Amino acid sequence: MTVHPTWHRRALLCALALLCWGGLAAPAAGASVPAPTPSAAAAVTFSDEFDGPAGAAVDPGKWQTETGDNVSNHERQYYTAGNRNAALDGQGHLVITARRENPGNYTCWYGRCEYTSARLNTAGRFTQTYGHVEARLKVPRGQGMWPAFWMLGYDIGQVGWPNSGEIDVMENVGFEPSTVHGTLHGPGYSGAGGIGAAYTLSGGKAFADAFHTFAVDWAPDSVTWSVDGVVYQRRTPADLGGSSWAFNKPFFLILNLAVGGYWPGDPDGSTAFPQQLVVDHVRVTSSDGGPDGRSGQISGLAGKCVDVTAANPANGTPVQLYDCNGTTAQRWTLGSDGTVRALGKCLDVASGAVADGSPVQLYDCNGTGAQRWVVSGAHDIVNPQANKCLDVPAGNSANGTRLQLWTCTGAAQQKWTVPAG
């Protein structure tokens, strides 16, 4: 969440001690497809589906609720505790509600508070380094609304902001109903100088009209953003102009709905209240790296290897059969999240197709079904979305034969040896 640096330095140092958060007091925690046997099952490390009775508070074992206002960012709300502004709806959603009210006679930086809302985080409960991080949300609408799903470095209390790093998975400001933003903040690129990009819906559609899935795929020295599986930016240390990359360490999660502030501006006469940020789920799966990943060659027909053509990491590079040669173009990692990765990108079915003959390529990891694979006990590599196998067309073992999806037949052209665990 792009905020004023002074607020970050003061607030987050306090938060990790669970004493305050920028003046915010943190209360105490309280159609099926026949499935092959996976060689590396997807490892879900954090999941909240928000199941529970209507009116219930969030799970205190997963989230803590912050309280207070935010002077340095000039937001107008007071974040409340309990379930008044953050509660389950009984239909599998968390609803964060912003209201024009002040039932507790709260005092804000500008005087008597005019609005209430909620902000939740997983500090002290869940952190992770790398993986796929996503939330399915329906944002509010109206001038002055500022919903966000974001992450902060676990070491904020020791190194301060922006040295801790910040990954904004999704921010939306009310005056841009069709646009969301994804941003990195770190030392030398923070606040208005953050490194990021925007994603805009086509045809004048508004994000508040429906649920959308906002995600990052996070790996060593890279973060890739997507909306509904569509990648719109990827950032690496090369984008920072020599500044330090602050994202190879654990981060925790934050969900909030702010009202007003420097960036969105304040609500006006056109803004209806209450407004709601509705959260269908938050999920995190582990990275392809570390002890859960297995790396090496994938060999098949005629003893040849799965190969990235010319070792070219560009999106859309064909994946082919080629003589095994030990190069990085043939070094694949089987991720615990179901991905198969090489050269920092994922094995992908072009355009997410499911038909026989759909070509396979290298592409930015984006969390879609086109990039999920399992290895059966019979040595098939299966794409569950299509329920089809990785295949050498017509059993042609010549170097350069491009691989494809095809109905699983048990033929030799669909049998693969993957890296051992």
Buried (B, 14 or more C-beta within 10 A) or exposed (E): BBBBBBBBBBBBBBBBEBEBBBBBBBEEBEEEEEEBEBBBEBBBBBEBBBEBEEEBBBBEEBBBBBBBBBBBBBBBBBBBBEBBBBBBBEEEBBBBBBBBBBEEEBEBBEEEBBBBBBBBBBBBBBBBBBBBBBBBBBBBBBBBBBBBBBBBBBBBBEBBBBBBBBBBBBBBBBEBBBBBBBBBBBBBBBBEEBBBEBBEBEEEEBBBEEBBBBBBBBBBEBBBBBBBBEBBBBBBBEBBEEBEBBBEBEBBBBBBBBBBBBBBBBBEEEBEBBBBBBBBBBBBBBBBBEEBBBBBBBBBBBEBBBBBBEEEBEEEBBBBBBEBEEEEBBBBBBBBBBBBBBBBBBBBBBEBBBEEEBBBBBBBBBBBBBBBBBBBEEBBBBBBBBBBBBBBBEEEBEEEBBBBBBEBEEBEBBBBBBBEE
